[in-house]
């Protein structure tokens, strides 16, 4: 196919029956069957489309992919966004602030090879917001944590170094933490914003679908709906990277099968008792490891069921072919 007969465009939103893409001539919509003719797509994907009917003939190789476990019992993966360089993990300085939840986002980013930046908003809702900055910084060596008023263009301008020409950044966090306000201040105008509930500090969903926006700084921003429950479909490397300190202490245990529950000589219990290891952090590591093992087992079972289904289908086709040959 001649080069001039194709169009290269990036997926900017997925509306179910239609997919919005952004090309050199601007944004336009493509029927989902055309957009996904070369495979399942997500926001951030680069597509090569036929110029005449905008049917995808190729999904360009992804340099990064953020995904989570889809809802339900089976360990299916749900793609969130592709081809981003940075993730702004947004948390407000109120009841929403949760170190274990931030760790989940961090593990996802590290697994995908994406640079994480923790952005703390609504500092006026906390008596000591700087302590939250310090606690967040301790989650991973070299982790960048910034505190901003999402409504202030002057404060938000400090994030522009991750939003320059050719750069893509995604916003992740719970509802009501200020993601849409932050996106609007960065230049993605027109996103709806809402207040948090006074009774529990939780936010209402103002962003209902993820969407890609061009920024005046030359970069691209992907806004995402609020995510409160986040399980990783397969993030062993990300979890190990994030909890490298915990893993190194576990490796010091006297017995390889130690359950770290009071056994003599347990390095983990000794580290917790001495203050070297935070018990909350160890519990968070255990929970993520347990989820990983459970999801891996579920995925293996699903693959085995699919293998058996295909085997039965092949056997049925062979029997049918055999009966047809006998009748000749």
Secondary structure, 3 states (H helix, E strand, C coil): CCHHHEEEEEEEEECCCEEEEEECCEEEEEEHHHHCCCCCCCCCCEEEEECCCCCEEEECCCCCEEEEECCCCCCCEEEEEECCCEEEEEEECCCCCCHHHHHHHHHHHHHHCCEEEEEEECHHHCCCHHHHHHHHHCCCCCCEEEECCCCCHHHHHHHHHHCCCCCEEEEECCCCCCHHHHHHHHCCCCCCCCCECCCCCCECCCCCCCEEEECCCCCEEEECCCCCCCCCCCCHHHHHHHCHHHHHHHCCCCCCCCCCCCCCCCHHHHHHHHCCCCHHHHHHHHHHHHHHHHHHHHHHHHHHHHHHHHHHHHHHHHHHHHHHHHCC
